[in-house]
């Protein structure tokens, strides 16, 4: 056995959350189950990590289904997959050693054995560890890629972001502000709206729980919308589409309001894409993972300068993950949804 | 009076077609009226043209309405606007002289007085004059721009073109073939399908009058669709959207099947733009008029080499224009719809 092997495996307990059955419509707690699994000893080229933070993300709803999508379905009876921040406890790869703090795709587990090639070391001095799952992680990269490739906001243009306090939306708002755009955020409830108004200082804020889509967008975007950064779908998408300006861009990032639907509702008649020369384009951040460093090179200085605010909604303990994921799909989270699975050695 | 003034104005008769009332739904002959108007003497910088060919195009349906669109509504009681090929009979611009054959935006009139800046001289040796309204005109440029900017077909990809025998569609098919794509054409009726099969030698042909959209596309595109060049809309659009491959592009050029609708039918749920990273983009050729020469530099050699086939549906006499335009909106034309308004000095 390698010298760095520790004895944590002696108790052989690896708490995990598995998908017990595939939800029909909205997932319920009974679709999940907490088990004790085993800890897999890392093989050559693998790293064993103790999970500190687990990321919960809207795309996970798609992985609960058994249909083809851009990410493979979660296996029934298997621990759910998700991105994690953790501490390396055993390494069979020369790039990592015990005590390293790192990011990886992992599972809803206390311990994850993962390929070292997918592990990225984190510098706790740069930013709190949990941000690697949100603002400085794939959600942040999602906002960056969506705006860089599709939205391309210009100074003075009007950018509307739905789910604007979400992990992706909040970064999209701030990157659009940095580009000089006029930014309008849509969020649900006064607490979220207050944050958009007071902390992000958006140009206009819409509370989708109390406002009517058409009226609210007419009020906040009197000249129409140049870029709609779509995280939600539904009636707000229809209303935004109807208000897109000529040469407008719809960044299709997510449509969380429909993820629990069992039947797809129709979308807008597309003739207006011609009349108004609109571009509607979807993307999946996984296709752009190679741009993470490019994104971080821009985002970390902004964050350190206090110009990239973030919200995190951290629930405690792995067994809180199913309820938190269900809540996320209903918009009950306030900021990036994270599960704290184990102790964070860098937290004060 | 300038020396080049001729005496044709002495009879002062300028047959014209005016829009009498705005159609609700499908236009009917009674929405139009034939009048005798006057011939306007050209002012400095203008050219007076005798109309030889008048172009009828699907976008004209939008101009019959009184709503905002990318082209201004036709005025009630005014001669309808349209692109023409004609002969210069009087010129107040040094670039043109009587006898020149030229293309311009004009009106449904025997004589059109137009700004010289919008007139483009035609070389009758390059191609038949009427092609300047179709394959070598804005419809051809439409196909070119849509594929160059949005469709971007690659060798081996599957490109589906709706209204494939239309003025735009036929060029789109052949440019996609030239790019090495596998091309599937959709058209209505055996005569059109035979032309696509026998003359264009497309890889697959669908008769939308007898085939069911989903089954027909499954049969002809077993691996899905990379580029859908949309001229039609409706159930075929839904079926094509559902079969778009990952990273597919929908070139939104026209949706003629809905132009007579009084209420917009819904479109596809857009979540699949995310799952399959689709790009749906509309365009209007008028924004790209500056690329006409670039297009012609490619198209004229192809045409001369017999590698750019075209179909024209020429009706005779200005007064045939309303019925031909009504028929065009119902897909009754067989190829580019042109009205022969006056004698063509180059025709054999």
Interface residues (C-beta under 8 A of the other chain):
Chain A: X62 X69 X70 X230 X233 X237 X246 X252 X253 X254 X255 X258 X264 X265 X266 X267 X268 X269 X270 X271 X272 X273 X274 X275 X276 X277 X278 X279 X280 X281 X282 X283 X284 X287
Chain B: X62 X69 X70 X230 X233 X237 X246 X252 X253 X254 X255 X258 X264 X265 X266 X267 X268 X269 X270 X271 X272 X273 X274 X275 X276 X277 X278 X279 X280 X281 X282 X283 X284 X287
